[in-house]
Amino acid sequence: MASRGNTRTVATVTAVLLVLVVAIAVLPRFSGADTCVPTSTRECGCLTESSELEGLTSTDKRTLSAGQMTFEEHSFEHDGTESTYRVFSHGINRDKPAGVVVRLHGDGAYEYLYSKRHPSCLAAVAASHNLILVQPLTPAEDRTWWTDLDTNTDWLEAFYDEEISTMEGVDPDRVWWMGYSGGAEMISYGLLPSAGRVITAGAILVGGGGAPRRTGHSVPEERVADLPLYWVTGSRDTGEDPRETFDALSAASEGADAYRSQGFEAVSTDFWRDDNHISIDQVEILHSILRDN
C-alpha cells in the first residue's frame, strides 16, 4: 500500500507535468515561437526560384510557419472596374491599432499569381511592426499597373477609401505603399501625382519609379516636407540584361530627382547595391526601412 507521502508526491508530479504540457501548447501563441521573421530573402525559406537562379543561397534552415503562409482573398469593384486582393494578417496584435503595407506587384503580376512564398515573407516583416500586408492584383488585362494609369489610379484610390482605411483596428495614418518594378512606376506615375493622400506613412519604390509624366503632386502640403519616399534600385539594374530590358536605375534616379525638385525633403535613394532587377532583396529593404521608421 502506498503511503500518503508517496501519493502526494505522485499527485504533485502529475500536476507539474500537466502545467508543462499546457505551457508548451500555449507559449507559442504569446512568445512568437510559431513565427519566423526574416531580415533578408536568405532567411526563413524566403528565396524564390528566380533568386536561386541568380546564385543566392539560404543562410539558415528556418521556414515560415503554416500560419504565416495564410491569407484571405477578397474582390473589390469600383466604377465597373473589378479585381481581387489578398490580406496577410497573421501575427497582428489586435489589442492596439495596426498599420498597413499595400504592396503593388510588378508587370505580369508574378508575385501575385505564382509566388505565395515571397509576399508571405514580406508579410512576416510587416507583421513584426504590427502592419498588415495587403496585396492587390491590377484590374488591367495586361497585368500591369501603369499602362492604364488613370483607371488604375482611380481604382487604387477608391480601394484605399473603401477597403484599407475602413479595416477594423487599422490606423489610416499608418499606411505604407511598396511597389516593385511596374508597381513602383504606379506609385511615381499615378499615386503621388493624383492620389497622394492615400500614402499616409510613406512609400518604398523598388526597381523603378520614374519621373511623373504630369507636373505637380497631390500629397497634402503639410506632408510634403516630411513624407518618407524611398527609391531603392540595384547598380546593375540598367536594362542591359536581356531578361530585363527596363532601365530601372535611370528611371529611379529621375523619379527621385523629380520629387525632390517639388519640395519633398524626405526623399532617400539607395542605388549602390550590387544587384540587378531580379536579385534585389525586397525583404531586406522592407525590414531596414520599417526598422528605421
C-alpha positions in Angstrom: 0.0 0.0 0.0 1.4 3.4 -1.0 1.9 5.9 1.8 0.2 9.3 1.9 3.6 10.9 1.2 4.1 8.9 -1.9 0.5 9.7 -3.1 1.1 13.4 -2.6 4.4 13.1 -4.5 2.8 11.4 -7.4 0.0 14.0 -7.4 2.4 16.8 -7.3 4.5 15.4 -10.2 1.3 14.8 -12.2 0.2 18.4 -11.6 3.6 19.8 -12.7 3.6 17.7 -15.8 0.1 19.0 -16.7 1.2 22.6 -16.2 4.2 22.0 -18.5 2.1 20.4 -21.2 -0.3 23.4 -21.1 2.6 25.8 -21.2 4.2 24.1 -24.2 0.9 24.3 -26.0 0.1 27.9 -25.2 3.5 29.5 -25.1 4.0 29.9 -28.9 0.8 32.0 -29.1 2.3 34.6 -26.9 6.1 34.3 -27.5 6.2 34.4 -31.2 7.7 30.9 -31.2 5.5 29.9 -34.1 6.8 32.7 -36.4 9.9 33.3 -38.4 10.8 36.9 -39.1 13.3 37.2 -41.9 15.6 40.2 -42.3 16.5 39.1 -45.8 15.4 36.7 -48.5 18.1 34.4 -47.4 16.3 33.6 -44.2 13.1 31.7 -43.3 13.0 29.9 -46.6 12.2 33.1 -48.5 14.4 32.5 -51.6 12.3 32.4 -54.8 13.2 30.2 -57.8 14.4 33.3 -59.6 16.7 34.3 -56.7 18.2 30.9 -56.6 18.9 31.1 -60.3 20.9 34.3 -59.5 23.1 32.2 -57.3 21.6 33.3 -53.9 21.6 30.7 -51.1 19.9 30.5 -47.8 21.7 31.3 -44.6 19.6 29.3 -42.2 17.2 26.3 -42.2 14.2 28.1 -40.6 10.9 28.3 -42.5 7.8 30.3 -42.2 5.0 28.6 -40.2 1.9 27.4 -41.8 0.0 30.3 -40.3 2.4 32.8 -41.8 1.6 31.4 -45.3 -2.1 32.0 -45.0 -4.1 34.9 -46.4 -7.6 36.0 -47.1 -8.6 36.8 -50.7 -11.4 39.3 -51.5 -12.7 41.2 -54.5 -13.2 44.9 -54.9 -15.2 46.8 -57.6 -15.2 50.5 -58.4 -17.0 52.2 -61.2 -17.1 49.0 -63.2 -13.5 48.0 -62.6 -13.0 44.9 -60.5 -10.1 42.8 -59.2 -9.0 40.8 -56.2 -6.7 41.5 -53.3 -5.1 39.4 -50.5 -4.8 40.3 -46.8 -2.0 38.8 -44.8 -2.8 39.4 -41.1 -1.1 36.5 -39.3 0.7 37.7 -36.1 -1.1 41.1 -35.9 -1.8 42.4 -32.4 -5.4 43.3 -32.4 -5.2 44.9 -29.0 -3.6 48.0 -30.5 -4.1 49.9 -33.8 -2.4 48.2 -36.7 -1.0 49.8 -39.9 -0.9 48.5 -43.4 1.7 47.9 -46.2 0.0 48.0 -49.6 2.3 46.1 -51.9 2.0 46.6 -55.7 3.4 43.8 -57.9 5.5 44.2 -61.0 4.5 43.8 -64.6 2.9 40.4 -65.2 1.8 40.1 -61.6 4.2 37.1 -61.0 4.3 37.8 -57.2 0.5 37.6 -57.0 -0.3 34.8 -59.4 2.6 32.4 -59.0 4.6 33.2 -55.8 3.0 32.5 -52.4 6.2 32.5 -50.5 7.5 36.0 -51.4 4.5 38.0 -50.2 4.3 35.8 -47.1 7.9 36.7 -46.3 7.1 40.4 -46.8 4.0 40.0 -44.6 6.1 38.4 -41.8 8.4 41.5 -41.8 5.4 43.8 -41.8 3.7 41.9 -39.0 6.7 42.3 -36.8 5.8 46.0 -36.9 2.1 45.4 -36.5 1.5 46.1 -40.1 -1.0 44.1 -42.2 0.3 43.3 -45.7 -2.3 43.9 -48.4 -1.6 42.8 -52.0 -4.0 43.9 -54.7 -4.0 42.5 -58.2 -4.1 45.0 -61.0 -7.5 45.1 -62.8 -5.8 45.5 -66.1 -5.9 42.6 -68.5 -2.2 43.0 -69.4 -1.3 42.6 -65.7 0.4 46.0 -65.4 -0.5 49.0 -63.3 0.9 51.8 -65.3 -0.3 51.3 -68.9 -4.0 52.1 -67.9 -2.8 54.7 -65.5 -5.9 56.8 -64.9 -8.3 53.8 -64.4 -5.9 52.0 -62.1 -5.1 55.1 -60.1 -8.9 55.8 -59.5 -9.3 52.1 -58.6 -6.5 52.2 -56.0 -7.7 55.5 -54.5 -11.2 54.0 -54.1 -9.6 50.8 -52.8 -7.9 52.8 -50.1 -11.0 54.7 -49.1 -13.4 51.7 -49.1 -11.2 48.8 -48.1 -7.9 49.9 -46.4 -8.9 52.9 -44.3 -12.0 51.2 -43.1 -10.3 48.0 -42.0 -11.2 47.1 -38.4 -8.5 48.2 -36.0 -6.4 49.9 -38.7 -4.9 53.4 -38.2 -5.3 55.1 -41.6 -2.3 57.3 -40.8 0.0 54.3 -40.9 -0.4 53.1 -44.5 2.8 52.4 -46.4 2.8 51.7 -50.1 5.5 49.5 -51.6 5.9 48.9 -55.3 8.3 46.7 -57.3 9.2 47.5 -60.9 5.9 48.4 -62.6 4.4 48.7 -59.1 7.0 51.4 -58.3 6.1 53.1 -61.6 2.5 53.1 -60.5 3.4 55.0 -57.3 5.5 57.6 -59.0 3.4 58.0 -62.2 -0.1 57.6 -60.6 -0.5 57.8 -56.9 1.9 60.6 -56.0 0.7 62.9 -58.8 -3.1 62.1 -58.5 -3.9 60.3 -55.2 -1.1 61.2 -52.9 -3.3 61.5 -49.9 -3.5 57.7 -49.7 0.2 57.5 -48.9 0.0 58.4 -45.2 3.1 56.7 -43.8 5.5 56.6 -46.7 6.3 54.9 -50.0 9.0 52.4 -51.0 9.8 52.2 -54.7 12.0 49.2 -55.7 13.4 48.6 -59.1 12.0 51.7 -60.8 9.7 54.6 -60.0 10.3 57.1 -62.8 9.6 60.8 -63.1 5.9 61.5 -63.5 4.5 62.4 -66.9 2.4 65.1 -65.4 3.6 68.0 -63.3 2.6 68.6 -59.8 1.6 66.2 -57.0 -1.5 65.5 -54.8 0.2 65.0 -51.5 -1.3 67.2 -48.7 1.0 70.3 -48.4 1.6 69.7 -44.7 3.2 66.3 -45.5 5.4 67.3 -48.4 8.4 68.1 -46.2 8.4 65.0 -44.1 6.7 62.2 -46.1 9.3 59.4 -46.4 9.9 58.4 -50.0 12.5 55.7 -50.7 13.9 54.7 -54.1 15.9 51.5 -54.0 17.4 50.0 -57.2 20.4 47.9 -57.8 23.5 49.3 -59.6 23.3 46.6 -62.3 19.6 47.2 -63.0 20.3 49.1 -66.2 18.3 47.2 -68.8 21.4 45.6 -70.3 20.3 42.2 -69.1 18.3 40.7 -72.0 15.9 39.1 -69.4 15.0 42.6 -68.0 15.4 45.4 -70.6 13.8 48.1 -68.4 16.5 50.6 -67.3 15.2 50.8 -63.7 18.3 52.6 -62.4 17.8 55.6 -64.7 14.1 55.7 -64.1 14.5 55.6 -60.3 17.2 58.3 -60.4 15.0 60.6 -62.5 12.0 59.9 -60.3 13.7 60.7 -57.0 15.1 63.9 -58.6 11.7 64.9 -59.8 10.1 64.7 -56.4 13.0 66.4 -54.7 12.5 69.3 -57.1 8.9 69.6 -56.0 9.9 70.1 -52.4 9.9 66.6 -51.0 12.6 66.8 -48.4 12.4 63.2 -47.1 13.5 61.5 -50.3 16.1 58.8 -49.8 17.9 56.9 -52.5 19.9 53.6 -52.5 21.4 52.9 -55.8 24.7 51.3 -54.7 23.6 47.7 -54.2 25.3 45.1 -56.4 22.0 43.8 -57.7 20.1 43.5 -60.9 16.3 43.6 -61.3 15.9 40.0 -60.1 18.4 39.7 -57.3 17.4 42.8 -55.3 16.4 41.8 -51.8 12.9 43.2 -51.2 12.6 41.5 -47.8 15.8 43.2 -46.5 14.6 46.5 -48.0 11.3 46.4 -46.2 12.9 45.2 -42.9 15.5 48.0 -42.9 13.1 50.8 -43.8 10.4 49.8 -41.2 13.2 49.3 -38.6 14.3 52.9 -39.2 10.8 54.3 -39.0 
